[in-house]
Amino acid sequence: MREARWLAWFFAVVGGGVFVFSAWGALTLAAPPPTPSLLRGAMAQALQAALGTPAGWVVYHLLWATLGAGVAWVGVRVLRQEQQQRRRGR
């Protein structure tokens, strides 16, 4: 179970980091970073074309913030489950 705890911490920290930096990008109206990823680039361009420049950027960052929060939530959830199992003596 030690490996599960380390992996859960990893997901919690990485997901939390993605959430914080993406939320900061949305608050500061930052442009999406240039990326070689076809999916991310196309998503940023499609949102910018559909919603306009600042609104498309905000939605782009909020989508990534939501993804990061979900990953962090899963990590915290696994940590809680691990803690409850240790309390029960398993």
Secondary structure, 3 states (H helix, E strand, C coil): CHHHHHHHHHHHHHHHHHHHHHHHHHHCCCCCCCCCCHHHHHHHHHHHHHHCHHHHHHHHHHHHHHHHHHHHHHHHHHHHHHHHHHHHCC
